[in-house]
Amino acid sequence: MRKGYISVEGGRIWYKVIGEDKASVPLLVLHGGPGGTHDYMEPLKLLADERPVVFYDQLGGGNSDRPEDTSLWTVERFIEELKQVRISLNLKKLHILGQSWGTMLAVSYILSDKPEGVASLVLSAPALSAKRFTRDTRRYLAELPKRYRDIIKKSEKEKRFDSKEYQSAMMGFYRLHLCRMKPWPECLMLMFKKMGTGVYSHMWGASEFTVTGTLKSFDVTGRLKEIKIPALFTCGQYDEASPETTSYYHSLIRGSEIAVFEGASHEHHLEKAKEYIKVLRNFLKRQ
């Protein structure tokens, strides 16, 4: 295992490579957020028995620097950061796996740069249209107990999201559609502890279902047909990225594959870890 830091615009980012001695094509993992950390994606280290697995904390969260300059929080700068990771770690050929916001970053990188050497894409809990993501989460909100719905409605009207009541309502939603495990695994709790909340609130909003940030109009669905490399979509039965929406994205990339994990939600790679790793391992071997 190798750890270190890479200098990027705005500061330094932390990275870790596991299984560097393995011969198969490396897997680069793009965590969610924005502002998340690599910690909750660490179950993917099981794949390091066959190939190098590369984790990094994007600028603003986790073990990386946390500048307060909001001009850094753009999709374009995160793409440049990803490119710097590839150069610094000599990832000439690789697979890219994005989870949630990481799928936004992965697809934006492919579409904007058309980079060479990307063997495949894995898009887990995809958020490729903020409008569709919001529509799905709002549909789920309608199924919550009325007390939660009333708190959320009041908080959004007053633009106040720091109350214990709002946090309780938010967690009521998260325990159904973010992660259904009881208790939440330590790696997920660690991600929330180390999360860059400033990046998240600036780019996304107050919560998964209150989208007010710069990504609120993000939508790459009109260009998915341009992606010609092998792609695998994954989601959970109760995912914020609903099976219906994920299937729609899947239909737009010719030859892509899809796996829906029953009884799971947004963090299906944790909830159904064995099945997820098996599906992922089989997909990567075929590319």
Order of alpha helices (4+ residues) and beta strands (2+ residues): beta-beta-beta-beta-alpha-beta-alpha-beta-alpha-alpha-alpha-alpha-alpha-beta-beta-beta-alpha-beta-alpha-alpha
